Amino acid sequence: MSKLTIDDITEIRAYERERDDFRRHVIALKKRRRITVGPFVTLLFENRDTIRFQIQEMARVERISSDEGIQAELDTYNPLIPEPGQLAATLFIELTDEYAMLEWLPLLVGIETAIELHLGEGDATTVVRCQVDPDHQRQLTRDEVTAAVHYVHFTLTPEQVAQVQGGPVRAVVNHEKYPHETELLPESRAELVADLTGSPPA
């Protein structure tokens, strides 16, 4: 999956003309790519369209029009576009109540290192642990409290990609304070296969 360039980001007035259609497309895409694990943790598996939407919306809201400003956004978000054999996800801790945040964010320190994909079932299950950029981890997690948003990556071997294709796949939070898992629906698994193989979903 190729990274975005300045030429891929539409100027604000032109973006307004395509925004409604593109927004509907991305909402439908995110519905297939958003995996809820337990009561309030969500993984959104990113691809080129979700990241382009993020950058276009940032440029629209903040009125970013210079090449330098757009390039700064590209430098921030392009790493979340996965290469073949990789997956990239935004991890959201979706707590809107202040008291719940005060309770849970200290308890969930280290959650960004506890995300796993379990491929297959029974004795044939393979566990793929997430990877976190060390600089990112230092910025978003302190010893006493975690952030509500993290970015995680997964790197799979060709054999593991075949397991994703064959299913089942479970997204697992293997954290002592939040042990939850969810089996991916076929349409979500198809999106992951598209990322891993660099081809459109079947």
Secondary structure, DSSP 8 states (H G I E B T S, - for coil): -----GGGS--HHHHHHHHHHHHHHHHHHHHHHEEEETTTEEEEE--HHHHHHHHHHHHHHHT--SHHHHHHHHHHHGGGS--TTEEEEEEEE---SHHHHHHHHHHTTTGGG-EEEEESSGGG-EEEE-B--HHHHHHHB-SS-B-SEEEEEEE--HHHHHHHHH--EEEEEEETTEEEEEE--HHHHHHHHHHHHTS---
